[in-house]
Amino acid sequence: MREMTVGKNDAGQRLDRFVSKSLPLLPPALLQKYIRIKRIKVNGGRARRDQRLQAGDVLQLYINDEFFDKPCEENMFLTLFKPSLDIVYEDENILLLNKRPGLVVHADETEKVNTLINHIQAYLYQKREWNPRWENAFTPALCNRIDRNTGGLVIAAKNAETLRIINEKIRDREIDKRYLCITLGAPKPPEGRIECFLLKDEKKKQVSVYHRPVPGAKTALTRYRTLETRGELSLLEVELQTGRTHQIRAGFADLGCPLLGDGKYGIGEKNRRYGETRQALCAYRLTFDFPTDAGLLNYLRGRTFTVEHVPFRDKYFG
């Protein structure tokens, strides 16, 4: 329990507004709940949220210590009262999540609070599986990431050993990831491999495709097979053999078959005609191959997880 004394400059404020200003990490909905269940009292007694405070009033706050910290990027998860996650699988070591398109995985210049990692940390904090005050170093972390406007499977590690193992398995290509996408036009041949070099422009946040080595460019290898074609739209399954920025989007655009809805590499006129504002791309299937030892994660060997509901597939190929 902590106490706060109301000074003359704060006199006349409503209780809920005073506490909200004093504890910016405390979500408004949780603040109202704490007043209601008497975890926030005034002068030792029950208080109302619209109660006007007087100079000298003493507030008793039965609130976790972390809410008294100063806001920073590492504790913004506390402001999420109702974390929103589509959990495909969970155990004591990992979370496998279906990220919705439009959600960033980590904070960037456009979003600091509503990120996938903040929702994960808020979820585990509220389940009392993790608290930053219990740990010296480890924080629940993502093992892989996908673009803001791409949906699909993302792995989160609940402990340091899981993070180490999954990162090692991703690096050694012992986790098989497959994507679904819709292209404008049918790739030729209908099944094949795209080999190119991608050069990233950090300022434009875009990559250029080359068919010969150039300074700074990285090799990109992509396998694909066409599952179905209807009119000018084709549904493809894609396997990344390298993990480069915008590899699928840029590669198929260079092939003459950009992704439907892709605002960066696609065809704006056709995207508008279909009413699509995000690329039709989803990391829909993941298999833990693990041909070598996986330590405490050996029980996952051979297991496959799939996103059953892929909106763009259901819409155009349902």
Disulfide bonds with the S-S distance in Angstrom:
none
